[in-house]
Amino acid sequence: MDYQNRINLEELKTAVDRIKEELSKVIIGQRDFIELLLTALLADGHVLIEGVPGIAKTLTAKLLSKTLKTGFSRIQFTPDLMPSDILGTSVFNMKTQEFEFHKGPVFSNFILIDEINRSPAKTQAALFEVMEERQITIDGHTYKMTDPFFVIATQNPIEHEGTYALPEAQLDRFLFKIEVGYPNKAEEIEILKTHHLRKNKKPEELIEPVLTEADLHKYRDLVKQIIVDDKIMDYIVEIVQRTRNHSHLFLGGSPRASLATLQTAKALAAIEGRDFVIPDDVKTVLPNVMRHRIIINPEQEMEGFDEDAVIKMIVESVEVPR
């Protein structure tokens, strides 16, 4: 007997499949990466993407924005970028003899920040309030962001010259940190073929919009209704709590990590067409929720342990709920 969902997710799943179909016109492979981006979008959280140059981090984010009928803004972070270049600035109007606020590029719906670790702490700090509170305060005035407000930031893990590491408080504002790797040989051959066949057409011209703002709000509301058993909540908390007293870790996950895991597991379940969360949803989202929220002890780091290895070790030590 087929299981019947208590929440109708057919429309949401169809929309997600259409977005994947649109992106596949240009992006070859990267299925997990795209699914995680969509998970974060439906969970209403921001994403940090890390990977070497040339693997379509920025292109994928740009093309995803094309599938949404929302405002888009791209900010290239550089060492000389000032907070006012992002947020906006007050300019004196000679006619009215008053200061007028001119909004910066952060006032949009879908914000792509390229190479976020290129700018110093002062500029990175300008994002603190806007990413968490969805508002900025300048000269005593508070300006609200329009909903939806979705930030995708990229960074290169290899090149450290002229970069500034993001502080833990800034990293914690990101729901996910997604690591993107190289394509395999078959995928890379397909990349060459599609690029060759595309001739002079720009990738952006091939993508059709799929979701309106109203659609996105509706689907996010559906995600909030996804059913989560108490055993799943206990499973999430047990894993996160074990990061706080693990011998390999200097810093473990906070309750925000538990909330982020719950939020994204529900979104992933909805994408898969299920109205309830299963342990596999938790296992899928967990590395992306946790890897930027934990700090490994220097001794273990020297022995070759990385965040993902420790997360895997912890997950395997916790009994899966039945």
N, C-alpha and C positions, 0 to 999 in steps of 0.2 A: 504493500500500500504506500502510495506517494505521500510524503509529508506536505501539508498545506501551511504556508506561512500565515501567521496571524496579522502581519503587517504586509501590505501590498508593495513589494519592491520591484515589480516588473519594469515600471517606467524608469526608475533609477538605474537599474542594471542595463536597460537598453541604451540609456544616455551615456553611461560609462563605456559600454562597448562601442558606441559611435565615436566617442572621443578617441579611444584606442585605435579605431579604424582610421580616423583622420590623421593621427600622428604617425601611423605605420606607412603612410604615403611617403614620408621623408625619413623617419627614424627607424633604423634597422636594429632588431634585437631590443635590448634594454627593457624587456617586458616588466621585470620586477621593479625597475626604477620608475617607470611610468605608473605602475599600479600604486607604488608608495606615494608618488606625488598626488595622485587622485585621492588616496586615503587621507592625506593631510588636508587637502582642499575640502573634502566632505567633513572632516573633523574640525575644521575652522582653526587650523594652526599653521605656523610658519615653518619653512624648511631651509636647512643649510645643506648645500650639496658640495661634496669634496671629491676632487679627482684631478688628474693631470690635464694639461691643456689638450684640446683637440678631440675630446670624446663626446662632444655635443651636449655638454651640461647647459650652456647658455641657450643653444638652439632649441633644445627640448623645452626649456622653460618658456621661451618666446612663442614657440608653436602651441604650447598648452594655452597660453594667454589668448591665442587666436581662436581657440575653440569656445571661448567665453565672450559673450556680448557685454563686456565691462570695460572700464577705463584701464589703460596700461601705461606704465611708466618704467623706464630703465635708467638706473643711476650707476655710472662707472666710478667706483671708488679709487681715489688717487691720494698720494701723501699730502697734497696741498688742498684737499677738499675740506671745506669748513662746514660746521653744523648748519649755518644759514643757507648753504648751497643745497641742503636736503630739505630742511623744514620750511624755509622761506624767510623773509625779512620785512621789517617795517620801513616804508619809504615816505618821506615828507612830501605831501602834495601842496605845491605852492598856491594853487587856486583855493583850496578849502582851508589852508593853513593848519592841516591836521595830518597825523601819521596814518598811512594806510598799510594794511598787511598784504603783502604779495606772497601767495602760497607757493611753496617749493614743490618739487616733483614727487615728494612722498604723498601728496594729496591725490591719490588715485585709488583704484580698486586692486589692481594686480601690480605689485612692485617687484621688479627684478634688480637686485643689487649685484653687480659684477665685481668679483675680487674684493669681498668685504674686508679682508685682512690687509688691504693696501693702505687703509687710512688709520691715522693715530687714534688713541683712546678717546680724545675729546669728540671726534666726529662719530665714532662708534657709539659713544654714550648718548648721542642725540637720538638714537633709535630706541633707547630703553623704554621711555614712556609711551612712545607711539606704538611699539610692538605689543606691549602688555596691556595698556589702558585704551588703546585705539583713539588716542587724543594727544595733542601737544599743547604746552603752555608757553606762551611768549609774551613778554611785557605785561604779565598779569592777566592776559586773556587766554581762555581755553578754546581750542578749536577741535571739534570732533571729526574723526574720519568717517567717510561714508562707507556703509556696509554693502558688499563684502570688502574685506581688507586682508589681502593675502600677500605675504612677503616671501620671495624665494631669493636666497643669497648663495653665491658660489665662492669657493676658495680653492687654491692650489696647495696641496700638502707638501710638495717637493721644494718649491722655491721659497726660501726664507729671507733672502736679502731684500730689504725695503718693505718688509711686512711687519704687522703688529698682531700678535696673538690675541684672539678674542678672550676677554675675561670670563670667568665662570658664570657671572651674573648675566652677561650678554648671551652666552651659549644656551643658558637655561630658558631663554625666551623662545628658542626654536623647539617646536614640537618634535621634529625629526632632524637627525643628521644622517644623510644618505651618502654612502660611499659608492662611487661609480668607477668601474674598472674598464679595461680594454675589451673590445669585441673579440669573439673567436675568429678563426680563419674564414669560415663560411660566411659569417656576418660581414666581415670586412670586404670580402669579394662582392657581396650583395650591395654594400655601401658604394663601392666603385661603380657597379653597374647602374644603380639608380641615379647616381650623380651624372654619369655619362648620358643616360637617356633623358635626363631633365633638361639638357642643353642650357639655354640661358634663363630658364624660369627660376625665379627666386622661390626658396622653400615656403615662405610665408604665403605666396600666391596660391599654393595647392591646398591650403587648409580652410575648411568651411566652419563657421561658428555653429556650435551645438547647443550650448546652455545660455539661457538668459539669467539675469540676476534673480528673478522670481523663481526660476527652476532651482537654482542653487540654494536659495533659502528654504524651499520646500524639501529638497533632498537632505539638507542638514537637519531639518526638523525630524525627518524620518529616522535618521541615524541616531538621534537622541532617544528614540523609542525602542531601539534594539534591546532585546531581552538579555540580561546577564544574570546567570545563576550565582548564588552566594559562594559556591565552591570555586567559581572562576575568580571572583573578587579576592577570595582567600589565597588562591594560587598567585595572583598578581602581587599582592602585598607580601607574601612569603618570599618571593623572588627578590623584590626590591629591598626588603628588610635584610636579606642575607648579604646584599652588597655593602651594607653599613658596618658589618663586623667581619668581613672576609679578610683573611691574612694578606692577600695580594693587593688590596685596595687601601689607598690613603683617604679617599673620599667616596662615599656611596651615594645612592640615589635618594632624593628627597620625596615627600608626599606628592610633589608636582610630577615626579616621574611615574608614580602609581596612577595618578589621574590621566596623564598623557597616554599611558599604556591602555587604560580602560577606554578612553575616548577613541583612540586609533583602532583598537581591536573591534569596536562596534562599527566603525566606518568600513573596515575591511570585510567584516561579516556581511554588511549591506551590499558591498561591491560584488561579493560572491553570491548574492541572491538569498542569503539566509537572514532570518529575523532574530537570530540568537548567536551568541559568541561561543566558540569552541576553543579548547586549549591551543590548537594550531594557529589560531588568529593571534593569540598572545605571543607565541613563539616567533611568529613572522615579524611582528612590529617591534618586539622587545629590543633587538640590537640597535635599531634606528632611534629608539626612544632613549636608550641608556648610554650609548658610546660617548656622547659628549657631556654626560652628567656624572661620570665616574672618573677618578684619577688613580692610576696604577702606582704602587710603591716603586721607587727608583730601582731597588734590587731586582724586582720581578721584571721590570722593563729591560734591564741589562741582560736578563736571562732569555729575552725574546718574547715575553708575553705582551700581547696587545689587548685593548679593551674587549674586542669581540671574543677572544679566547677565554677571558675571564667570565664574560657573560654566559658563554656556552657552558663553561664548567659549573656555574651556579645553576643555570636552568636544568642541567642534567642531574643535579643533586636534589632537586625538588620533585616530589611525587606528583605525577599528572592526575588531576581529578577525573573520576569516572562518571 
